[in-house]
C-alpha cells in the first residue's frame, strides 16, 4: 500500500497563496473549536526522519499557544512502564476546546515495541485492539481525531538520516531506533501497511501524506485539518456524528463480547447475615495479617490491585475501606475518594479522572466510588443523556479488561443495605453531633429515588460482572460482617492471582 503512494513535487510559489489562506482559515477555526468546546487530537506518525517536527511547527504557526499542546512521544521511561501502556496518552488528553498535537502517538509504542522484541505478536495485536477502542471511545465522546502518516521513500529517508548524523549540531537527533527503521525499511513497511489497514476506522481514519516534498506535505495537512474541523463543527451544529470520507477502506472492527456472570437481584439477597463481636475480632486480625503478607507478595511480583467500592449512601463504605487500609503498608496504597467531577474533569472524557488516578504496578488503588457513577447517578439525575450512558457499559468493560490485561486484579464491591437500615443510619447521623456532617439534603433526595437506583444497580451488575472483573455484593446491614467478607474476598482473589503467577 505505502509503496503505491505517489510522491509529488510542489513548487512553493505555486501554492504559497493557498497555504497562507489555509493558515488564516485554521486560525479562525481554532476560535470556533474553542467556542464549540470541540477537543481535537492530531497525531503525526510515520518514518524516522519523515519531517514530523517541522510539519508540526508549520501547522501551529498561526494557532494561539494557550489552546494547544504539543507532546513528543518517546520510548516510555521506567515510571511510565509501571502504568498501563495507554496511561500516558490518557494523561495528556486535551480539554474541550483545545488541541493536542502528538509527535508520534500510541502507534509508535506499538510498532517499535513489537519490532524490538519488547512485546509478543499476541500483545501487538491486543494493542491494536486497544487503540481502536481508545479512538472509538474518544470519538463517541465528541473528540475529533486526525491521524497523519508521513511517508517517505527508502532513498529519501537514508539521505535525511545520513545528513542529520553527519552534523555535530543534529547528530543527537538520530538514535538506534532511527537506524533500525532505516536498515529494516521493507520490514517496517509491511508492518506499517498492516497497522494502517487494521486501524483505519470511521472513528479515526488515516491520512497518508507523501512527505518527500515538504511543501506538498504541508499543503496536504492544512487541507485535511481545516476540512476535518469544518466537518466536525457542521456535524455538531446539526447534531449528527462527524464522519470523514476515508481515503482507504475502513477496517472491519468486531465488537468485544464480554461474558457476564449471573448475579442475584438486590431484592433477593438475604440481608440478615451477621457476626458476633468475638468472631469479628478474631477474623479481623486473621484476614488483616493475611492481607499484609499478600500485599508484600503483590509488590514483589509487581501485581497492581484495584479495589472499587460502590454502595448505598450510609452503606458503610468508609468503615470497610478503613479496615482494609489498616492491614496495608501505607507506602503501597492510595485511597481515591470520588466526588462530583471538577471543571477540568468535566472538560474531558469521563474515564480520564480514573485513568490518571491509577497507582503503579505492585501498589493498591482503592476507589471510594468509581466510574460506575456514569451508569447510575448520571442518567438518573439527567446529567448524561441516556444514549451516552448506555455506551458506558461497553466502555467500562473495556476499561476493566485493559486493566486486567495490564496485570491488575480488579475487585469490585457493592455494599448493600436495606431501605429500613439506611433510614435508621440517616437518623442516627442527624442525631449524633460528631456524625452530622455525614448526612446531607442530597442523601435524603437520593433516598426518594431508591427504586430507580435499585433498578440501575441491578442492571449495572448484570451487564458489568465479567469473568475478569466480577462484582461481589456484600450484605451490609451488619457492618462487621461486611468488613470481614470484604477482607476475605480480597485475600481470596489475591491468592488466586498469585497461584496463577
N, C-alpha and C positions, 0 to 999 in steps of 0.2 A: 504493500500500500504506500508506504512513505517513499519508496524508490520511484513511484509514479508521479510524485509531486513535481510540478514544473517550476523550476527556479527562474524567476523573471528579473529583468534589469529595468529599473525605472529611473529616468533622469529626474533629479530633484527639481530642476527648473520647470519641468512639465507639470508637476503636481504640488509645488510649493503653495500655490494659492489655495488649493483644496485642503492641504494639510493645515494651513493657518485657519481656514474656515471651520474645519472639524475640531480644532483645538478650542476655538471660541465657543462652538456649539457644546463641546464637552464641559467647558467651564460653566455654561448656563445650565446644562443638565445636572451638574453637581448640586446646584442650588435647588433644583426640582427634587433630586434624590433626598436632600436634607428636609425639605418641606413635606414630602410624601412619606418620610421616615422609611425609606427603602434601603435595606442593608445590601451592600454589593461586595462580592468577593471575586477578585480577578487573580487567576493563577497563571504563572509563567513557568512552563516546563519545557523540556527539550534536551538537545545535545549539549554536552560541555562545549563552551566557547561559542554558543549559538547567539550570544548577544542579549541575554535576558536582562542584565543590569542596565545596559544602555537603552534598551527599549522601554523599560520601566521609567527611567529618567525622563524620556521624551513624553511618555504618557501622562505623567503627573505634572508636567511643566506648568500648566495653567490652572492646576487644582489648588484649592485652599488647603494648606498643610494642617489646619486644625481639624479637618474632617476626613483625613485618610491616614493610614498607617502602612508602611512597607516593612514586611518581615522576611528576612533571608533565612531559609531553612537549610541547616547543615546537618551533619551526622549527629544524632542525639548523644548528649553527654551522659555521664553516669547517673546524674539526678533524674534526667528525663527517662532513662531506661527503667527506672523504678516505678513508673506510672504506666497505665495503658498506652499503647503506642499512639492512639489518636488524641491523647490528653493535651499535648502541646498545641494542637490545632483548635480544640475547643477553647483553650485558654485565651487565644487571640481573636476569637470571634468579634466582629465589629458590632457596634450598637446600631440600632435602626437609624438610617440617615447618614451612615458613614461608609467609607470604603476600606476594605482590607486588600492589599496587593501582596501576593506571595511570590517571592523569588524562589521558585521551586516549591513543591507542595507535598501533600501526602503521597503523591506518585513517586517522588524521589526516594522517600523512605522505603517504599515497597519494592521498586525495581532494584535499587542499589543493594538493599539488604539481601535480596534473593541472589543477585549476581555475585555478591562477595561471600556467599555461603553462610550468611548470618541467620537466615530463616530457611525452612524446608519448602518444597514445592507446595505441599498442602497448606502451609502457613501463608505462602504467597497468594494462593487462590483465596484463602479466607480474608486476607487483607483487601483484595479487590472487592470482595463482597462487602466488607466493612465500609469501603469507600463509596460504593453505590448506595448503601444505607445512609451514610452521613450526608451525601449530596441530596438524596431524596428527602430526608428529614428537614434539612435546611430549606430546600426549595418549597416544601409543603408549608413551612413557617413564614414564607414570604421573602426569603433571600434570593437575590439574583446571583447566579454563579456563572462566570465567564471563564472558560478554560482555553489557554493557548498552548500549543505545542510548536516550538520553534525548530524547524527542520533545516539542516544544512547538509551539504554533500560531504562525503568522506574526504575529498581533496580539500574542500574549504575548511573543514574542521582541523585537519592536520596543519595547514598553513597558519591558521589563527593560533593554535596551541604552541606551535614552534616559535611564532613571533612573540607571544607572551613570555615563553620560557627563556628566550634569548636576551631579555632586557632585565637589568638589575632592578628596575622600577616595578615591573609587572610579574616577575617570575614567581612571586609569592601566591599569585592567583591560580597557579597550576599545581594541583595536588595529585596524589596517587589515583584517586577516583577518575580524574580527568584523563590521565594517561591510559588507564584501562578502558575507559569509554572510547577512546580513540583507537586503541590497538584491537579492541574487540567490536569494531563498528558493526559488522554484519550480524554478530550475535545479539548485540543490543537492538539493532533494527528489528529483528524478528520478535524480540520481546516487547519492544515499543508498539509494534503493529498489533500484537495480540492484546496488549494492555488497552490500547485505544479502542479497539473493536468491542472489548468486553465492558468498557466503562463509558461508552458513548450513549447516554441515556437522555430521555426527554427532560429529566431534571437538570442535567448539566451536559450539554453537547460539547464536543471537541471542535476547536478551530485550528486547523493545521496551517501554520504560517511559513511560507517559503522565505527563509531568512538569510540566504546567501547575500542578498542585496538588502542593506539596512533601510533604505528608503521604501522599498516595496513592503518590507515588514512593518514599518511604522504606519504607512498608509492603510494597510490591511487591518491592523489592530485598532486604529482610530475609527475606521468604518464599523468594525464589529462592535466595539464598545458603545459607540453612540447609538447604533441601531438597536442593540440589546436593551439599553436603558430606556429608549423611547418605547420599545415594545412592552417592557415591564410596566412602565408608567401608564401606558394606554390600557393594559390589562387590568391594572389596579383601579383605574377610573371606571372601567366597565364591569368591575367585579368578576372578571374571569381570570383563569390561570394563564400566565405568560408561557408561551410555547414557541421556541425558536424553530426555524426551518433548518433541519440538520444538513450539514454538508456530506455526512457519511451515514450509512444505515444505522438505525438505532439498535442497541443491544436488547435482546430479549431477557428481561430480568424475572426470574421466578421468585415469587414471594416466599419468605421464610415461613415454614409451617411449624408452629411450636405446639408440642404435645402438652396438654394441661391435665392435671390430676383432679379427680373428683374430690370435692370438699363439701362437708355438710353446711347447710344454711345456718346462719346465726341463731335463728329461732329454734333449731333442732338440737342445739348444744346444751348439755347438762351443765347448768351454772352452779350446782351445789357442791362442786369439788372444793375440798378444804384440807387443811393440815394442822396438826396440833403445834403448839409453841415448842414443845420439846423436840418433835420431829423436825420442825423448821430450823432450829439452831443446829441440830446435828447435820442435816443435809446441806445447810448453807455453807458450813465450814468444809464439808466434803467436796462440794462442787466448786467452791471458790478456790480451794487448794488445787483441784484438778485443772481448772481453767488457767491458773497461773502457770502451771507446768506446760500446758498445751500452747499458751501464748509464746513461751520461750522456744518451743519447737517450731512454731509457725515463723518466728523471727529468723531462726537459723536456716530454715528452708525457703525464706523469702515468700511465704504464702500470705497474700493480703486477705483480710477478713472484713466483710462489710455487714453490719447488723442494722437492720431497718425496723424502726418501731412506728407502728400506727395503732390507733385505737380510739375509743370514745373519750370525749372530754371527761376528766376526772377518773380515767381508767387505771391510773397508777403507772404510767409510762416512766415518769421521773424516778419513782422509787425503784422500779425494776432496773432501769439503767444504772442507778446508783450502786446497786448490789453487784451488777456485772463489772462496772468500772473499779469497784473496790478490790476485785480479785486481780486486776491487771497492773503490770508495771506502768506507771504513769508516763514513762518516756515512750511507750509503744502504742498509745491510742489517743484519739481525739473524739470528743462528743460534739456533734454538729446539730445544734438546735435550729430548726427551720421555722421561720415566722413568715409573715406576708412578705412577698418579694420587694426589694428596694427598687428605686427607679432604674438603676444601672442593670438590675436583673430583669426587669420587665422589658428592657430595651433589647434583649437577646432571646435566643431560643430558651424555652423553659428548662431544658436539661443542662444548660450551661452552668447554673449555680450548683449543680450536683457533680458534674464532671470536675469542676475546679475545686471542689472540697475533698476530693479523694486523697487519702494518705498514701505514703509509699508502700511498696510491697513489703511484706513482713510486719505491717502495722494494722491495727484495728481502726476502722472508721465506723462510729456509731451515730446513726441519724435518728434524732428525735423529731419525727415526722419527715416525710420524704416526697419524692416525685409523684406519689400517688394522689397528692392534692389535685393534680391535673384531672383525674377521673372521678374525684369525689366532690371536693369543695367547689372547684371552679365551675363545673356545669350546673350544679345545684344553685349556686349563688349568681348564676348568669354572668360570670366573669369571662368564660371562654365559650365560644359557640359550640353547639352540640357536635357539629361535623368535625371540628378541630379536636374536640375532646375524644371523639371516637377513634381518631388516628392515634391517640396517645397509647392505647392498649398495645398496639403493634410496636410503637416506638419504645415503650417501656420494656417489653420483652426483648427487643433488640439490644437495648442498653444493658440489661442484666446479662444477656448472653455474651456481649462483648466483655463485660466484667469477668465472667467465669472463664472466657477464653484467655483473658489476661492471667488467670490463675487464681482468681478470688473465690473465696467461699462466701456466698450471698445467703444471709439468714434473715427471713422476714417474719415479723410478729404482728399479729392483730390482737391487741389486748381487749378482750370482750367483757363487758359488764351488762347487767340487766338494767332496764329503764328505771326500775324502782331503786336499785342500788346507786345509780347515778344521782337520782333526786336526793337520796339520803346524804351523799357526799357533798353535793352542792350546798345543801342546808347547813351541813357541818362546817363547811368553809365560811359561809356567811356569818355563822355564829361564833367563830373562833378568830379573834383579832389577828393572831400571827399567820393565819391561813387565808385571811380575807382577800389578800392581793391575788390569790389564785383564781378567784371567781369574777367573771365579767358579765356585762349585759350580753355580749356576743355568745357566751356559753349558754345562756338561757334562750337566746334566739335560735341557736343551733338545735337545742333540745326540742323546740317546737317542730323541727323538721326531722325528727327521729326516724319516722317511717321512710322518708325519702333517702336518708343516709343509709339506712339498713339495706334498702334495695340496691343502692350504689355499691355498698361494701360487698354484698353477695355477688354482684356482677363482677366487681374488681377481682375478687378472689378466684372466681370461676375462670376468668379469662387470663389471669397472670400467675396462677400457681403452676409453674412448669417443673419439669424434672430437674433442671439445673438451678432453679430458684423457687422452691416451693414455699407456700405460706404455712405458718403454724398459727392456728387460733388458740389463744391462751385464755382459759376460764379465769376471769379476773375479779370475781366478787370477793374472793379471799385473796388479798394482796400477797400474803406469804406463800400461798400455793402457787400463785402466778410467778413469783420470783424464782422459786425452786424449779418450776417447769422450764422457764426460760434458760436458766443456767444449765439445766440438764440437756436441753435441746442443743445449746451452743457447744457443749462438750462433746455430745454425740456426733454432731456434724463435723467438728474439727478432727475427731478421732477417725472418722470415716475417710476424710480427705488425707490425713497423714498416712493411713494404711495404704491408700492408693499410691502415694508417693514412694 
